[in-house]
Amino acid sequence: MGQMEQIAALAATPVALPLLQVDGLCRNYGARIGCAGVSFDIHAGEVLGIVGESGSGKSTLLSCLAGHQRPDAGRITYAGQDVLAMSEADRRRLSRTEWAYVHQNPRDGLRMGVSAGGNVGERLMAVGARNYGQIRTRAHDWLGRVEIAADRIDDRPSAFSGGMQQRLQIARNLVTGPRLVFMDEPTGGLDVSVQARLLDLLRGLVRDMGLSVIIVTHDLAVVRLLADRLMVMKSGRVVEQGLTDQVLDDPQHAYTQLLVSSVLQV
Ligand SMILES: Nc1ncnc2c1ncn2[C@@H]1O[C@H](COP(=O)(O)OP(=O)(O)OP(=O)(O)O)[C@@H](O)[C@H]1O
């Protein structure tokens, strides 16, 4: 979808309607619960953080939402469309044009054998761009936006540092102008100073592009900085959700209290 069409689609969505509505989402692995009874709404331009200990169901939920696996029960509505009832072709189109997915490991979201410029340009071609000069100019612009020097455009990501690879993955994901971005621990595995820079960059892009984001993380500092709202998961279920500051400063559930206090002790 072109930029004008996206703007038209955005204008056509009633303001009061959430961009994404999730209702009673469940996914089991045999007898084990992956996630159960998850419901929430997210509006345009809103950032939702999902936190919880290892095994609490964060990744299962994110992959069900992004269409990487099929939930056993529940409903996902995106801009008024029933996502689970869509044909595979329509869902793929949605993933390519309206959605983006930032993996924790940039290797999972990049093509390591293709140049940095190619990684970004390829996404534009996937949504119909054909003019080589324009594609290269857009790729060049996006490398600049994620603070990668222009003279690295023909380098492969394998020659980049971890932080640069992650910034390149972000450029590759955002170049097509998605409205909803799924992020799985985007700052995981990076040095603290690199994390801080990446978070700053992400915050600016999210604000400038008015993105809706669902971000899974172990790190409460990440949600404090990025997320408007927070959802706390334990054993596959949502135990608490609300405005980020409210949940972190005045946690109601004993598990959230534990999560917050264990971070404060570090
Ligand atoms: N492919 C799978 N097969 C069987 N069980 C699984 C599978 N993936 C996840 N699970 C189980 O589902 C539950 C939720 O796991 P999930 O990976 O979603 O948690 P998480 O919060 O993302 O954990 P982490 O932070 O460690 O990634 C766990 O009990 C896990 O063992």
The ligand as an ORCA input file, in Angstrom:
! r2SCAN-3c Opt
* xyz 0 1
  N       7.036    -24.974     21.188
  C       6.625    -25.240     22.417
  N       6.303    -26.494     22.791
  C       5.880    -26.774     24.037
  N       5.738    -25.853     25.015
  C       6.058    -24.588     24.717
  C       6.517    -24.202     23.405
  N       6.749    -22.864     23.418
  C       6.452    -22.446     24.663
  N       6.027    -23.467     25.448
  C       5.585    -23.367     26.854
  O       4.607    -22.342     26.960
  C       4.813    -21.582     28.143
  C       5.017    -20.117     27.767
  O       6.261    -19.998     27.068
  P       6.737    -18.660     26.331
  O       7.956    -18.986     25.541
  O       5.586    -18.074     25.627
  O       7.129    -17.730     27.579
  P       7.976    -16.376     27.615
  O       7.340    -15.544     28.658
  O       8.082    -15.819     26.265
  O       9.406    -16.871     28.098
  P      10.870    -16.257     27.741
  O      10.884    -14.895     28.372
  O      11.800    -17.228     28.389
  O      10.970    -16.222     26.243
  C       5.990    -22.218     28.875
  O       5.488    -23.114     29.834
  C       6.716    -22.951     27.778
  O       7.399    -24.079     28.302
*
